[in-house]
Structure formats: structure tokens, C-alpha cells
Amino acid sequence: MAFSNIENSEKLDIINIAIIENDDFKNNEIWKEAFKTLSDAENEDRLFDTKYTTEEEAKKLLQDGEITGYMLLEGDKPKVTFQSSGINETILKYVTEEITQNAEIVNHLAETEIKKEIMAGNYQVDYEKIYKDLLEITQNQEAKIENRSKSNLSYTMIEFYTLIAMTCLYGGILGMVAINQNLANMSHNGKRVSVAPTTKGKVVLSSILASYVVQLIGLTLLFLYTVFVLKVDYGTNLPFIILLGVVGSLAGLSMGLAIGTLLKTNENVKTGIVISVTMLGCFLSGMMGITMKYIVDTNLPIVNKINPASMITDGFYSLYYYDTWDRFFFNIASLLTFAVIMIALSYTSLRKQKYERL
């Protein structure tokens, strides 16, 4: 619920800047037209609110905090002055660098065109016309970019994805409780199971399946709540998100099953270990800070290769950011492999357990 309006408060506002209106700036059509376009008051998506001032006035505006920074054009080179560092300052710096590059391109093309005219024997070159034509071409260029991002692109979705991952992994508690109820050294019910005529495998399997059904019911309630109450838009990939949640729940359940069988300690300690492992996995997958997953992937990638929480969130990312299925199904296969390994370890441990007396 806390995420519902978080992005609206972080939308980029119009940046207040100042331009030193000296002779170099007045005589440079590229810089004048660029900032005129970026500061057009009739454009709702304008980037800057620009004041054209003297250098002394710009310094005062900056000291009073009324502008983010100001630019002084010396020849063809811009000099940008800030009082602090931040997003707005970075944007202004980036814009000036882009305009500088465009200006260099126009000047280079103009020189090339002039040389062509002279080599062709035309010594009556209209320098101004060539320059203006190239400037117009540059200004009217449209980037050939295909927008393939999802309609529901939102960084808060990462938080919901890690929430689903944590829900899946907390199924480990159900798996741990289910197996404890069938261990003779953990409960009275386990003692009865050990001496019952029914094979231990059937009893354990039925308990695990029952726990899995309960886990899936909880996952269903989570999806219903986020979709119909919180109005979370999972896009067109909701069936695949549900599939990932179902497989992730199996991985979580199997992890709890392995912890319950491999560790020879009481139920409270096992519960604490399941919770600790789950929270650590969620932390490394980015739940407590979305940059953490990137840090781990960059510096110690093997950790998230075996982290089921990271497998789940990475599967969500692949649905969210990519239009191919390879990475998604790789994560599905990784989760299934993880679950099989955990179940195999649990089965091996259960077969080796023997009791002298109950």
C-alpha cells in the first residue's frame, strides 16, 4: 500500500537554469536554438526554465538557490557552474555535452560542404546558407528508436516481485513443519508414523502435498489482493508470473523440507534458520534495496546463481524487461533443479535415519 503513490512524488520537475547572454552565445545559432527548444513554455515536456542574465546576476541566483546552475559560453566551449551535485546538475551537464557534440558535427559537415563547392569550381560559396541548411537538418533529425518497454514499466514492480519471492520461500516453514510431524525424534505424531503399517514415503509425501496446497492458497490470496485491491498491473504476462510463483513455492517448500531433515535440532531453531535463510536470500535478490542484486551479480555472481529468491525475481525481470523467453525458462529450470536437489537430499537423509528406541 505504501508503494501506491511513491513514483508520482519522484517525477522530474522543470529545472531552473541561467544562461550568460554574452556575445559568444548571441552569435551562436546552435546554442540559442537548442536552449530555446528545451525551454519552450508552450511545451508541456520542456526540460528547462531558462533565465538569460549577466554572469554576476547568475552567480547571485545560484547562491540564493533559485537556479540549479548556469552556463557560460566561451567561444564554442560551454562552462557550466553548479553549487552542488545531483540529478538536475547531471542533466544540465549532459545536455551541454550533447549540444557541444552536435555543434561539432554541424561545423565539420559545413567545412566538408564548403570544400566540395570550392573543389567543384564554385568560389561564390554561400556560407550562411550551407550552415543554416545543416543546422536545420540536425534539428529536424528524429532518433530511430523503437520503444519496446512494457506499458506497466515501473521500478516499484521490483518490490512486488521480491514480495512474491519472499512469500514463495516462506513456504519453507510449511515444509519444515510437515517433515517435523513425521520425524520420530521431533513429535509424538512422528513416533506413530514410524510404527504405522503405512510406508513412511506415502505419509511424508501426503504431508508435503498438503503443505504445498496450503502454500498455493496463500499465494493465490496474495495475487488476488495485489491485483484487485492494490491494483498492481502485472501486464499481459500474469499467467507466466503465476507459473513462476507456483514453481518458486515448490522451491521454497523443498528448502524447508531439507532444513527439517538435515538439521538435528529442535523445531524453534529450525524455524529461525528457515526465516534467516529466506530473509538473506530476499536481501541479496534486491528486496531491501533494488541495487543489491546488481551489486551481488557484479561482484559475486555465484551467490545469486544458487539463491532461489534471486531465481524468482530474475524470472520476473526477464518477463518485465525482455521480449524473449530464454531467460525466463532458464530460471524456471533452475528453480526446479534446486527443488529436486533439496528433495533428493531430504530423501537420502530420511532413509538413513534409524532409532534405537522411541
C-alpha positions in Angstrom: 0.0 0.0 0.0 2.9 2.3 0.7 4.1 2.0 -2.9 0.8 3.3 -4.4 1.9 6.9 -5.0 5.6 6.7 -4.5 6.6 7.4 -8.1 4.4 10.5 -8.5 6.5 12.3 -5.9 9.7 11.5 -7.8 8.7 12.8 -11.2 11.3 15.1 -12.7 10.4 18.8 -12.4 11.3 21.6 -14.7 14.9 22.6 -14.0 15.6 26.3 -13.3 18.9 27.4 -15.0 20.5 30.6 -16.2 22.4 31.3 -19.5 25.1 34.0 -19.6 23.9 36.1 -22.6 27.3 37.2 -23.8 28.4 37.9 -27.4 29.5 34.3 -27.9 26.1 33.0 -27.0 24.2 35.6 -29.0 26.2 34.8 -32.2 25.9 31.0 -31.9 22.7 29.8 -33.6 23.1 26.2 -32.4 23.2 27.0 -28.7 20.4 29.6 -29.0 18.1 27.3 -30.8 18.9 24.3 -28.6 18.0 26.1 -25.3 15.1 27.9 -27.0 13.6 24.5 -27.8 14.4 23.0 -24.4 12.9 26.0 -22.6 9.8 26.5 -24.8 7.0 27.5 -22.4 4.3 26.1 -24.7 5.8 22.6 -24.5 4.5 20.6 -21.5 7.6 18.3 -21.7 10.1 21.2 -21.6 13.2 20.4 -19.6 14.4 23.9 -18.5 13.1 27.2 -17.3 15.8 29.4 -18.6 16.8 32.9 -17.5 19.1 34.9 -19.7 21.3 37.1 -17.5 24.7 38.5 -16.8 27.3 36.5 -15.0 27.0 38.5 -11.8 23.2 38.0 -11.7 23.6 34.3 -12.4 26.0 33.9 -9.5 23.5 35.6 -7.2 20.7 33.4 -8.4 22.8 30.3 -7.8 23.8 31.4 -4.3 20.2 32.1 -3.5 19.2 28.6 -4.6 16.9 29.9 -7.3 18.7 28.0 -10.1 20.4 24.6 -10.4 23.3 26.1 -12.3 24.3 28.4 -15.1 26.2 28.1 -18.4 28.8 30.5 -19.8 29.7 30.0 -23.5 33.4 30.9 -24.2 33.9 30.6 -27.9 32.4 27.3 -28.8 33.1 25.7 -25.4 30.4 25.7 -22.6 31.4 26.3 -19.0 28.7 25.0 -16.5 28.8 26.1 -12.9 27.0 24.3 -10.0 26.8 24.8 -6.3 26.2 21.1 -5.5 25.8 17.7 -7.2 22.6 15.9 -8.0 20.3 14.7 -10.7 19.4 18.1 -12.1 23.0 19.1 -12.2 23.9 15.9 -14.1 21.1 16.5 -16.6 22.3 20.1 -17.4 25.9 18.8 -17.8 24.7 16.0 -20.1 22.6 18.4 -22.2 25.5 20.8 -22.7 27.8 17.9 -23.7 25.2 16.7 -26.3 24.8 20.2 -27.8 28.6 20.5 -28.0 28.8 17.3 -29.9 26.0 18.3 -32.3 27.7 21.7 -32.9 31.0 19.9 -33.7 29.1 17.7 -36.2 27.5 20.7 -37.9 30.8 22.6 -38.1 32.5 19.5 -39.6 29.8 19.0 -42.2 29.8 22.7 -43.1 33.6 22.6 -43.7 33.2 19.4 -45.8 30.4 21.1 -47.9 32.4 24.2 -48.4 35.4 22.2 -49.6 33.2 20.4 -52.1 31.9 23.6 -53.5 35.4 25.1 -53.9 36.8 21.9 -55.5 33.8 22.0 -57.9 35.0 25.5 -59.0 32.3 27.4 -57.2 34.1 30.2 -55.4 31.0 32.1 -54.6 30.0 29.9 -51.7 27.0 31.0 -49.6 28.5 30.1 -46.3 25.5 31.2 -44.3 23.1 29.1 -46.4 25.2 25.9 -46.0 25.4 26.5 -42.3 21.7 27.1 -41.8 20.7 24.1 -44.0 22.9 21.8 -42.0 21.6 23.3 -38.8 18.0 22.7 -39.9 18.8 19.1 -40.8 20.4 18.4 -37.4 17.5 20.0 -35.6 14.9 18.0 -37.5 16.6 14.7 -37.1 14.5 12.0 -35.3 16.1 9.3 -33.3 15.3 5.9 -34.8 14.4 4.2 -31.5 11.8 1.5 -31.1 10.0 1.7 -27.8 9.8 -2.0 -26.7 9.4 -1.3 -23.0 6.3 -2.7 -21.2 3.3 -0.4 -20.7 3.4 -1.0 -17.0 7.2 -0.2 -16.7 7.7 0.8 -13.0 10.5 0.3 -10.7 8.2 -0.3 -7.8 7.2 -3.5 -9.5 10.6 -4.9 -8.4 9.4 -4.6 -4.8 6.2 -6.5 -5.6 8.3 -9.2 -7.3 10.5 -9.6 -4.3 7.5 -9.7 -2.1 6.1 -12.7 -4.2 9.6 -14.3 -4.0 9.6 -14.0 -0.2 6.1 -15.4 0.0 7.2 -18.4 -2.1 10.2 -19.0 0.1 8.3 -18.7 3.3 6.6 -21.9 2.2 9.7 -23.5 3.6 8.2 -23.1 7.1 5.3 -25.3 6.0 7.7 -27.8 4.5 9.8 -27.9 7.7 6.7 -28.3 9.9 5.3 -31.0 7.7 8.5 -33.1 7.9 8.9 -32.5 11.6 5.4 -34.0 12.1 6.8 -37.2 10.5 10.1 -37.5 12.4 10.1 -39.7 15.4 12.6 -37.6 17.3 10.6 -34.4 16.7 6.9 -35.2 17.6 4.6 -37.8 19.0 2.9 -37.9 15.6 6.3 -38.8 14.1 6.6 -41.7 16.6 3.2 -43.1 15.5 4.2 -42.7 11.8 7.4 -44.7 12.4 5.5 -47.7 13.8 2.5 -47.4 11.5 1.9 -50.1 8.8 1.7 -47.4 6.1 5.0 -46.7 4.4 6.8 -43.6 5.6 7.2 -42.4 2.0 3.4 -42.2 1.5 2.9 -40.4 4.8 5.7 -37.9 4.1 4.6 -37.3 0.5 1.0 -36.7 1.6 2.1 -34.2 4.2 4.3 -32.4 1.7 1.5 -32.2 -0.9 -0.9 -30.9 1.8 1.6 -28.2 2.7 2.1 -27.3 -1.0 -1.7 -26.9 -1.4 -1.8 -24.6 1.6 1.1 -22.6 0.2 -0.6 -22.2 -3.2 -3.8 -21.0 -1.5 -1.7 -18.3 0.3 0.0 -17.4 -3.0 -3.5 -17.1 -4.6 -4.7 -14.7 -1.9 -1.6 -12.6 -2.4 -2.2 -12.3 -6.1 -5.9 -11.5 -5.6 -5.0 -8.8 -3.1 -2.3 -7.1 -5.2 -4.4 -7.3 -8.4 -7.9 -6.3 -7.2 -7.1 -4.3 -4.1 -3.8 -2.6 -4.7 -4.5 -2.5 -8.5 -1.0 -3.8 -9.4 -0.6 -4.1 -13.2 1.3 -7.2 -13.9 0.8 -6.7 -17.7 0.0 -9.4 -20.2 2.3 -11.9 -18.6 0.2 -12.7 -15.5 -0.1 -16.5 -16.4 3.7 -16.7 -16.5 4.1 -14.8 -13.3 1.7 -17.3 -11.6 3.7 -20.2 -13.1 6.9 -18.7 -11.7 5.1 -18.3 -8.3 4.0 -21.9 -8.4 7.4 -23.2 -9.2 9.0 -20.8 -6.7 6.7 -22.1 -4.0 7.9 -25.6 -4.7 11.5 -24.5 -4.3 10.7 -22.8 -1.0 8.8 -25.8 0.3 11.7 -28.1 -0.7 14.2 -25.8 1.1 12.2 -26.1 4.3 12.0 -29.8 3.8 15.8 -30.1 3.5 16.4 -27.9 6.6 13.9 -30.0 8.5 15.6 -33.3 7.7 19.3 -32.4 7.6 19.5 -30.4 10.8 19.3 -32.3 14.1 17.9 -29.7 16.4 14.6 -28.5 17.8 11.7 -27.0 15.8 12.3 -23.4 17.1 15.9 -23.4 15.8 14.9 -24.9 12.5 12.2 -22.2 12.1 14.7 -19.5 12.9 17.1 -20.9 10.3 14.4 -21.1 7.6 13.4 -17.4 8.3 17.1 -16.3 8.3 17.9 -18.1 5.1 14.7 -16.7 3.4 15.4 -13.1 4.5 19.1 -13.3 3.5 18.1 -14.6 0.1 15.5 -11.8 -0.3 18.0 -9.2 0.7 20.5 -10.4 -1.8 17.8 -10.5 -4.5 17.0 -6.8 -4.0 14.0 -6.7 -1.7 15.6 -4.3 0.8 17.3 -2.3 -1.9 16.9 -2.8 -5.6 20.6 -2.1 -6.3 21.7 -5.0 -4.1 21.0 -7.6 -6.7 23.2 -5.7 -9.2 26.0 -5.4 -6.7 25.9 -9.2 -6.0 25.6 -10.1 -9.6 28.6 -7.9 -10.4 30.9 -8.9 -7.6 29.9 -12.4 -6.6 27.6 -13.8 -9.3 27.7 -17.4 -8.0 25.7 -16.4 -4.9 22.6 -15.4 -6.8 23.0 -18.4 -9.1 22.2 -20.7 -6.2 19.8 -18.2 -4.4 16.2 -19.3 -5.1 14.9 -15.8 -4.2 17.1 -14.3 -6.9 16.0 -17.0 -9.4 12.4 -16.0 -8.8 13.0 -12.2 -9.1 15.3 -12.7 -12.1 12.5 -14.6 -13.7 10.2 -11.7 -13.1 12.7 -9.3 -14.6 13.0 -11.4 -17.7 9.3 -11.1 -18.2 9.3 -7.5 -17.5 12.2 -6.2 -19.5 12.8 -8.7 -22.3 10.6 -10.0 -25.1 12.3 -13.4 -25.3 11.6 -16.4 -23.1 15.0 -18.0 -22.8 16.0 -16.3 -19.6 12.5 -16.9 -18.0 12.5 -20.6 -18.7 16.1 -20.8 -17.6 15.0 -19.5 -14.2 12.1 -22.0 -14.2 14.5 -24.8 -14.9 16.9 -23.5 -12.2 14.1 -23.5 -9.6 13.0 -27.0 -10.5 16.6 -28.2 -10.3 17.0 -26.5 -6.9 13.8 -28.2 -5.7 14.9 -31.6 -7.0 18.3 -31.3 -5.2 16.6 -30.3 -1.9 14.1 -33.1 -2.1 16.8 -35.7 -3.0 18.9 -34.5 0.0 15.9 -34.8 2.2 15.0 -38.3 0.9 18.6 -39.5 1.4 18.7 -38.2 4.9 15.3 -39.7 5.8 16.4 -43.2 4.6 19.5 -43.1 6.8 17.6 -42.2 10.0 17.3 -45.0 12.4 16.2 -45.0 16.0 17.3 -47.4 18.8 14.2 -46.6 20.8 11.2 -44.3 20.7 
